[in-house]
Amino acid sequence: MREIIKKILKKNMGILILMTICIVASVLLSLLPPLALEKVVNTLTSNQRVGLELAFLYFGLTVISNICESAKNSSITIVGQKITHGIRSILGEKLNRLPTDYYIKHGSGKVTSVFVNDADTIDTLFSDGIVGMFADGFKLFGILFIITSKSLGLGIIIFLLMPFIYFLTKHFQMKTLLAQVDNRKAIARVNNHVPETIRNIRMIHVFEKEKYMEDKYDDYILESYKAVNRSNTYDSLYSPIILIIKAIVILIMMTTAAAGEDFQKFFGISVGSAVAITAYVGKIFTPIEAIGMEIQNVQSALAGIKRIEEFLKEEEISKEPEKTKLDYVKKDYENCEIVFDNVTFSYNDDKQILNNFSFSIKKGEKVTLLGRTGAGKSTVFKLLLGLYFPDEGAILVEGKHPGEINFKERRKIFGCVEQDLKEVLGNLREQITLFDEDITDEMIWKALDTVGLRNVVEKLPEGLETKMKAGLFSRGQIQLLSIARAIVTSPSILLLDEITANLDSDTEKQVIDALNNASKGKTVLSISHRLSTFMENEKLIYL
């Protein structure tokens, strides 16, 4: 993580240098107004006239100090956002390199939590943590130096208070860290529970488990509430304690300065210095309190950073999968386009879905996999596409292991048609190309012509530029659009997943005609729960 942040900062060196200059200028200028005020008060107590230059000096230093403070905060925020943007970009790239089984083992809510909540902790760590601690530490050192130079005794008292304040802050930040970690765990559970409930809402209604899901959600919310309440309690106690210490220090200063001659020598200060030091004492506890809060922010951010590091360490899809030797596969299969040879597979080392399953499909053949729900039909598709790898046995597509085929090449080999079109944000062109710039308009129109949608699209006022929206096409036309998406790259293999399951008889005939037209000269593998005869010269395989 450290190297990643360094790399991002190097790309934004200009704004980083500007931020550093703003921090130094802000801290130095914030120390000057009390010194100008000291000079004004000393001049008044010595019965001398205060010139306008002193008043303007104090006013000017205050204004410039506040401007620099604003510039400091803005620059820190910008750099923090740059880092967060960089981290999220890296997380997004990582997401595309994860194997499919990662999404089986991890809920969508947990992944979202890494991108949203945990990524935000990077900004917190930088803006309200490390950089803030540096700026406040620099400011604290400057205040202590000035106070000690004005009153050695008061400086010693403040130095003696430092260990107590440190351990007090340490105690509170440890308690707060534990509460923050518990809260983040609860938030992750909530983020995972909501989409899981929505995804399975029909099943929940069927089994009448609404109360169970509600109680589970309430438990997660309660966990988060208790954790936040603990954190807020520690925060509400910490600030008043610091303010009480501040009042005690000022009381000690005023009392000892007026106590006696010996104390006056040790603590003795002019009236102007007393006013200035009172201002500095008020200022000294602000960075101390801020440092305490920044330590808590750092501790809180570490929990999120740990989760990001764990995510980045997740095993990725192998870029160079082990080559499959053709002599491993039976000679009878050498002329086949698709081969499953004694394939055994299970999810999460659980119940076996496929056990020594074998079949072969020659080029141009049309095959349908039949079987009940859970028999492994969809699993065959996922293995064929290289989304999963078999526990035992071998799979070949055009003589290659699916893992050897890169993602761009896969779309030229496979054309997949599902029950429902998975829409993307964009126009009709992007629905078909899926943002593949290699696909030309000529290829798109050819695919639309094959499935019988060309005339429909040409009649639209904006043609391919028409935004995809509900009601634009009928259910059958949407399925035809899905077929057009699958065949636009002229793939050699078509994979059909129950594509007529939700269609009426008239629409089903229209889709079947389009498929027969689109599948000419192609190898077709489809799955179905029921016997289907819509494909010509079809071969059936039962699971």
N, C-alpha and C positions, 0 to 999 in steps of 0.2 A: 504493500500500500504506500509506503514511504517513497519508493521509486516512482510510482505512478503519479503521486502529487508533485514530486520534483519535476517530472517531465512536463506536467501541465503548467507549472509555474514558469518553466523556461520558455514556454510558448507565449507567456503573458508577462515577459520581463519588464516591458515599458510601464504598465499599470502597477506592477509590483514596486518598481523604483519610486513612482509617484506616491504610492501609498506610504512607503518608508519616509519620504520627505515630509509628507503631511503629518505623520505620527510624531516625528522629531519636532517639527515646528509647533504643533499643537501642544505638546508637553512643555516645551520651553516657554512659549508665550503664556500658557496658563499659570506659570509661576511668577510672572512679572507684575500683574495688577496689585497684589498685596504689598509689594515693595513700593510701588508708586503711592499706594494709600498710606503706607508708613511715613513717607516723606511729607505728604500733605498734612497728616496729623501732627507730626513733630514741628512742622512750620507753624501750625495754628497754636500749639501749646507754648511756643517760644514767642508768642505775641507778634509774629511776623505776618505780613500780608501774603496770602496764597495767590500766585499768579495764575492767569488763565492757562498758561502752558502746562502746569501740573494737572489741572482738571482735564484738559484735552488729552494729556498723556495717559491718564488713568482710563478715560473713556475710550481712547483709540486702542489701547492694549486689550481692553475687554472685548471690543468689537472684533478686532483682528483675531484674538484668541478663539472666539466663538466661530468665526468663519473657518479657521483652520480645523477646529473640532468637527465642524460639519463636513469639511472636505475629507478629513480622516475617516469619519464614519462611512461616507459615500464610497471612498476608494476601497475600504475594507469589505464593504458589502459587494462591490463589483468583483473583486478578486475572489471572494467566497463563492459567488455565483458561477464564476468561470471554472473554479475547481469542481463544484457540484455538477455543472454541465459536462465537464470532462469525465468525471466518474460515471455519470449515467450513460454516456456514450460508450464507455468501456464495458459497462454492465450489459448494454444492449448488444454489443458485438459478442460478448460471452454467451448471451442467451441463444444466439444463432448457432453456436458451436456445441451446445449441450445435446447429449443423446436423448432420444425420446423417453427412455425409462426414467429420466430425471423428473419429468412432468407427472409420471405415475406415482412417484414416491413423495413428491412435494406438491401441496395444494397451490392453486393459483393465488390465493390470498397471501401466502407466505412469500411467494416470488414478488408480488406487488409491494409487500411491506419492505422488501430489500430495496426496491427501486424508489419508493416514495419516502417512507419514514427513515430508513437507515441511511439513504443517500443524503437526506437533509441534515443528518448528524455531522457530515463532513463540513457543511457550511457552518454549523454551530461550533464545531471544533476549531475551525479557522477564525471566524468572525468574533465569536463570543468566548473563545478559549485561548488558544496559543497567542495569537496576535494581540488580543485584549490584555492578556497577562503581561506580555512584553511592554506594551504601552503603559499600563498601570504600574508595573514594576519600575519602569524608568521614571515615571512621575513620582512614585513613592520615594525613590532614592533622592530625587531633587528636593522634595519637601523636607525630608529628614536632614539633608545637608544644610538647608537654609535655617531650619529651626535650631539645630545644634550650633550653628555659627552665631545666632542671635542669643540663645540661652542654653548654655552647656547643661545645666541642671535639668531643664525640661527635655532636652534631647536624650539624656540618660534615662529619664523616666519612661519615655516612649520606647527606647530601645529595650528596656526591661520588660515592657508590656508585649513586645513582639512575640516571644515564645508562647505566651499564654494565648494570644490571638491566633497564632499558627495552629496550636493543638486544638483549640476550640473549633477553628475552621475545618481542620482535618476530621474531627469527630462528626461534624454535621455533614460534610461532603461524603463520608463513608456511608452514613445512614441514608442519605439521599440517593446515592448510587444504587444501593440495594432496592430501594423503592422504584427507581427508574427502570432497572432491569426487569423487575416484576411487571411493571406497567407495559413495557415493550413486548414481553411475552404474551400478556393478555391482549394487547392490540393486534398482535399477529394472529392469535386464535380467532378474534372477532373478524378480522379481514378474511380469514380462510372460511369461517363459518357462513358468512352471508352469501358469497357466490356458490358455495356448496349447497346451501338451502335452495337457492333459486334454480340451480341446475337440476336438483332432484325433487322439485316441488310436487310433481305429479305422483311420484312414488310415496312421498310423505303424506299426501292426501289419501292415497289408496290404502295405506296401512294405518291411517289415522294417528300419525306421530307428530301432529302439530304442537301439542303440549310439550312433548319431549324436546323438540327443537327449540321451542320458546324458552323452556327452562335452561337448556344448555346455553343459549344466547345470554340469558339473564345472569348465569353464573360467570360467564366471561366478562360481561359488563361490570359485575360486582367486583371481580378480581381487579379490573382496571381502576375502578373507583377507589377501592381500598388502597391500592398502590399510589395513586395520585394524591389521595388524602394524606397518606404518610409523608410524601414528598412535600406537599404544601405546608404541613405542620412544621417540619424542620425549617423550611424557608421562613415561615412566619415567626419562628423563635429566634432565628439567627440575626436578622436585621435589628430588632429591638435591643438585643444584647450588645451589639456593636455601638448603637446610639447611646446606651447607658455608659459604656466605657468612654466614649467621646466626652460626655458631660462630666465624668469624674476627672478626666485629664485636665479639662479647662478649669474645674474647681480647684484642683491641686495647684495649677499654675497661678491662679489669682490669689489663693490663700498664702502660698509660700512667698510670693513676690512682695506681700505686704506684712509678712510675719515679723521680721527683725533684720538687723544689720547683716548678720552672717548669711541669712537666707537671701537677702537682697543682693549680696555680692555673688552668690552662686546662681541665683535665678534672676538677678537684677536686669531689668529691661526698661527701655523708655516707653512712654505712653504710645507712641507710634508703633514701636516694636511689639507692644502688647496687642495692639489692634491687628497688626500683620500676622503675629503668631496665632492669635485666635482664629483668623481666617485660614491660616495654614493647618491648624489642628482640625478645623472643620473639613479641610480638603484631604487631610491624610487618611481619614477613615473611609472616605469615598473609594480611593483605590484599594484599600485593604478589604473593604466589603466586596468591591468588584472582583478582586483577585479570588476571594473565597467563592463567589458565585461562578467565576470562570473555572475554578478547579472542579466545581460540581458539574459544570457543562462538559468539561473534558472527560470526567469520569462517566458521565451519561453517554457521551459520544463514543467512548471506547467500546461500549456494548454493541452499538450499531456498526462500528468499524469491524469488530470481530465477526459479525454476521456477514458483512460484505467480503471480508477476506476468505471466509469459509465458502461463500458463493463462488468467488474467483478461483478457488482451488478445486472446484468440482471437476470431475473427469470429463474430458471433451471427446467429441467424435474423433476417432483416429484419422489423421490426414493421409497416412500411408498404411492402409489395412494389409494384412498378410495376403499375399497372392494365393489364389486357389489353383491348384494343379488339376488339369483336366483328367489326368490319369487316376485321380482319386474317385472320380465319378465313373459309374459303369459305362462300358463301351456302347451299350444300347442307347444311351442318352446323348451321345456326342452330336447328333444331328438335330437335337431339340432346342427350341428357343427358350423354354422355361423348364427348369429341372428342380424338383424337390427330392432329395435322396436320403431316406431314413432320417427325416428331420424330427427332433424332439425339442420341445420348447415349453417354458412355463414363465409366468410373471412373478417376480420377487421370490423365486424358489418355492413358490406355492404349488398348488395342484397343476399337474401337467395338462396343457391345452392340446398339444400335439405329441404323439408318441410313435416314433418310427414311421412317420407319415411320408409316403412317396407318391409322386405322379410326374408326368412329363407332358409337355405340349409342344407339338411341332409348329413350325412357322405357318401361319395362315389358319390354324385350327381355332375352333370356337368351343369353349368349355365352360360349363356352369358347375359351381360348387353348391351342393344341396346339403341341408342339415338344419337341425333345430338351433334355437338361440343358445349360444355358449359353446357350440361345437368346434369353433375355431376358424370359421370362414373369414372373418375380418382380420384375424391374426395372420392368416396366410398372406393377405394383401400387405400387411405391415412388414412382414418378413421379406416379401418380394421387393418392396420399395426400399429396403435397407434401413427401416426405422428401428428394427430390432434385429438381433443376431441369434441364430439357433444355438441351443445348448449342445446339441449333437447333430451330426449329419451335415449335409452340404446343400446349398442353394445356388443355382447358376441362372443368369439371365444373359442370353447371347454369349455364353461361354465365360462370363465373368461373375465373380461374387458381387452381390448388390453393393457391398461396402466399397468396392473398387470404382464404382461409377460416381463421378462427382455430381453435385446437385444440378448444375446447368445441363449436363448431358442426360440426366435422368428424365427431364421434361421432354427431351427429344426421343426417348425410348418409351416412356409411359405416358398414357393419357388416362386420367382418373375422372370418373363421373360418379358422384355420390347421390344419395337420396334427395338432398337439398343443396342448392347452390350456396356456397359460402361467399357472400358478397364482400367486396372491399370498398373503401371510400373512394369514390371517383366516378368517371363516366363509363359508357359502355365499352369503349376501347380498352380501358384499364381493367374492366371486369374480365375481358378475354385474355389480354396480354399478361395480366398480373405484374405490370410495370417492367416487363422484359423488353428492352429497347431493340433487341434483335428481331422482334416480330413486326413485320411491316403491315401496312393497311391492306395490301394486296392479299396477304395471308389471312387476315381477319375476314375480308369479304368472301374469300374462297370457303372458309369454315362456315360462315353464316349461310352461304349459298347451299352448302352440303346438307345442312340441317333444316333448310327451308325458312330461315329467318331474314334473309337478305331484303326481301320486299318490305317486311315489317319495319326494319331499321331504316331503310331508305326513305320511308314515308314520315319518319320523325323529323321535326323542323331542324334539329341540330345533328341528326345522324349519329355518328359514333361519338360525338361530343356531348350527347344527351346524358345528363346526370342520372345515375341509377337511383330509383326511389320506389317506394311501395305503390302498387297499382299500375306501374308502367307496363308490365307484362302479365299475362295469365300464368297460372301454375304450370301448364304444359309448356308455354314459351320460355319460362324460366329454366325448365329442365333442358329444353333445346339449347338455350344459351350455355348451360353447363357442359353439354356435349361439344358445342363449338369451342369452348375454352380448352377442352381435353384434346381436340384434334387439330388445333390451330398450328401446332409445330409438326404435324404429320408423323406422330409417333408410330412405332411398329407394333406396340402392344397397347390394347385398351383394357382398362380395369373398370368393371361396372358393379356398383354396390347397391343392390336393391333399388334400382332407379325408377321402377314403376310401382313401388309399394304403396305410394300415397296418391296415385293418379286414378281418375275414373276411366272407364273402358274406352271412350272416344279419344281422350287425351293419350291413353296408353298406346293406342294404335298409331297415333301420330308420332309418338316418341320411338316406337318400335321401327316404323318405316325410316325415320331419320337415322337410327342406329344401323339398320341393315345397309343403308346407303353409306354411312360414315365408316363402317367396318370392313369394307371391301379391300381384300389384300392384306388385312391386318390380323394379328393374333388377338383373340378376345378371351378374357377370363372374367366371368361374372359370378356373383354370389346371390343366392336366393333361399328363402325359407320354404318355398313351394316349387313344385315342378313347373318349369317354364319352357315354352316351345317357340318363343318369338324369334330366336336366332336360327338361321338356316344352317343345316349340317352340324347341329350342336351335339357335343359329347358331354355326358353327365358324370360327375364324381361325387359320391356320397361321403359325408364325414359323420 
